[in-house]
Amino acid sequence: MPALDFPLAQLKEYRGISPKPADFDQYWDAAIAEMQALGTSYTTEPAEFTAPGVVCEYLYFTGAGGARVCCKFLRPEKIEGKIPAIAMFHGYSGDSGGWVGKLAYAYSGYAVLALDVRGQMGRSEDNYHSTGMTLRGHVVRGLDGDSQDLFFRNVYLDTAQTARILMDMSFIDEERVGATGGSQGGALAITCAALEPRVKMLTSMFPFLSDFRRVWEMDLFQHAYDELAYYVKNRDPRHQRLDAMFERLGYIDIANLAPRIKGELYMFLSLMDAVCPPSTQFAAYNNVTAKKKCEIYPNHGHEGLPESDELIYEFFKGL
């Protein structure tokens, strides 16, 4: 079997080496309370796309820090009783994607709410404010300021708020809400279920934002993680604050958030992934204590995984 990382037997036991801040739980408990105070109100407007038998809308809500956050929202036109719902999350720098790929779920009786991450390619507002640097990318935003200024803190809260909005809709069964995504979206599906533990089922494919220190040790600060290499070279060229940087990143490390998940996890792990290394994927997976299972793709990297769409669809029949 090709090898990019640890042997598979070691990967199956690996839990990560990145630090977890001492006040990690207090940090996120306070953030969740802030998010919950925002409530679950939203507005909608018709989408330019239409499909027979399906309502397609843009849904807007006020997220942490007052940002106007946008999602694509699809639901069956005719609803009897309460239906299940899925929150969807996209890859780094992208957006919530097209409407057509979500129709299979809407035609199968699910509501779908697909988040546009702030400041990326979708419609959500980026109202980020910090005294620190903002050059290069979202991972480094907040590294020079207060830990409350970490950009992904509010993005993670957006994911939980997305699930809470679905759960509060009169026609949604709050006990049948799932979350799904790949890469950044895989990380956000994990944060969604970690910060809103009522999420019943989730899928995550080769997640980003996990075990930052391991990425550093593998010298894979490139592609999605290249902004961290740029940050270190320019803000800490002699590595005097390297440990402090990884400590700060520990607040947004999904391997640290994974133990909070209560729902059932179905994860897709790619062993030749040089973008989100296999050990970082396993660090998140192995720290989940809830019911879980995984699919391992030995020869695939950070790319489309054959049959994964069908397997995920079958999994969510359990909602």
URNORDA-V838084 format. One record per residue. N is the residue number from 1. PHI is phi as a letter, one per 20 degrees, with the letter a starting at -180 (none if undefined). NEAR is the number of other C-alpha atoms within 12 Angstrom. Layout:
N;PHI;NEAR
N;PHI;NEAR
//
This chain:
1;none;13
2;g;16
3;c;20
4;d;25
5;c;32
6;f;24
7;g;19
8;g;23
9;g;11
10;f;16
11;g;27
12;f;26
13;d;19
14;f;26
15;c;29
16;o;34
17;c;27
18;f;35
19;f;29
20;d;30
21;g;24
22;f;14
23;d;17
24;g;25
25;f;21
26;f;13
27;g;26
28;f;32
29;f;21
30;f;18
31;f;33
32;f;31
33;f;19
34;f;23
35;f;34
36;f;25
37;f;19
38;f;26
39;m;24
40;c;25
41;f;23
42;b;26
43;c;19
44;c;20
45;b;19
46;f;17
47;e;19
48;f;13
49;e;19
50;c;20
51;b;22
52;f;16
53;n;18
54;c;30
55;e;33
56;d;32
57;b;29
58;e;31
59;d;33
60;c;32
61;b;36
62;e;32
63;e;43
64;g;36
65;m;29
66;n;23
67;f;26
68;e;31
69;d;40
70;d;37
71;c;46
72;e;45
73;c;43
74;c;44
75;b;41
76;f;33
77;f;21
78;d;19
79;c;22
80;d;15
81;m;12
82;d;24
83;d;32
84;f;39
85;b;46
86;c;54
87;e;51
88;d;49
89;c;49
90;d;39
91;f;36
92;f;35
93;m;24
94;e;23
95;b;28
96;f;38
97;n;27
98;f;24
99;f;30
100;f;20
101;f;19
102;e;35
103;f;29
104;g;26
105;f;34
106;f;32
107;f;24
108;e;27
109;n;32
110;d;39
111;e;45
112;c;46
113;c;51
114;d;48
115;f;55
116;e;43
117;f;43
118;g;40
119;m;29
120;d;26
121;e;20
122;e;28
123;e;26
124;f;32
125;e;28
126;d;27
127;d;21
128;g;29
129;c;20
130;b;21
131;e;16
132;e;21
133;f;25
134;c;23
135;f;19
136;n;18
137;a;26
138;f;35
139;f;40
140;e;37
141;f;34
142;o;31
143;f;39
144;e;27
145;d;19
146;f;20
147;f;31
148;f;30
149;e;33
150;g;37
151;g;38
152;f;40
153;g;47
154;f;44
155;f;46
156;f;42
157;f;45
158;g;52
159;f;52
160;f;47
161;f;47
162;g;54
163;f;53
164;f;42
165;f;42
166;g;46
167;f;35
168;e;23
169;f;24
170;f;16
171;d;25
172;d;31
173;f;30
174;f;27
175;e;27
176;c;32
177;d;45
178;d;54
179;b;55
180;b;51
181;r;42
182;c;40
183;m;41
184;g;45
185;f;40
186;f;43
187;f;49
188;f;54
189;f;57
190;f;60
191;f;55
192;g;50
193;f;47
194;f;45
195;e;43
196;c;45
197;f;35
198;f;29
199;g;43
200;f;40
201;b;42
202;b;54
203;c;49
204;b;47
205;d;50
206;k;50
207;f;48
208;e;46
209;m;48
210;c;50
211;l;44
212;g;48
213;f;35
214;f;32
215;g;36
216;f;27
217;f;19
218;e;22
219;l;21
220;d;27
221;f;25
222;b;18
223;l;22
224;f;32
225;d;35
226;f;24
227;f;26
228;f;34
229;f;30
230;f;21
231;f;31
232;f;26
233;f;17
234;d;16
235;d;22
236;b;19
237;f;13
238;d;12
239;l;16
240;f;12
241;c;19
242;f;25
243;f;22
244;f;22
245;f;35
246;f;31
247;f;26
248;f;37
249;f;40
250;g;37
251;f;45
252;d;49
253;e;46
254;f;50
255;f;43
256;f;41
257;e;42
258;g;46
259;f;29
260;f;29
261;f;37
262;d;28
263;f;36
264;e;37
265;d;43
266;c;38
267;d;41
268;d;43
269;d;44
270;d;41
271;e;36
272;d;29
273;e;37
274;e;30
275;e;35
276;d;48
277;g;45
278;g;47
279;f;46
280;f;48
281;f;55
282;f;46
283;g;42
284;f;51
285;f;47
286;f;35
287;e;33
288;e;33
289;d;21
290;f;24
291;g;20
292;b;27
293;b;26
294;b;29
295;d;27
296;d;28
297;d;27
298;f;22
299;d;21
300;d;28
301;d;29
302;e;31
303;b;24
304;g;19
305;d;27
306;g;17
307;m;13
308;f;28
309;g;23
310;f;14
311;f;21
312;f;34
313;g;28
314;f;17
315;f;26
316;f;31
317;f;23
318;f;23
319;f;30
//
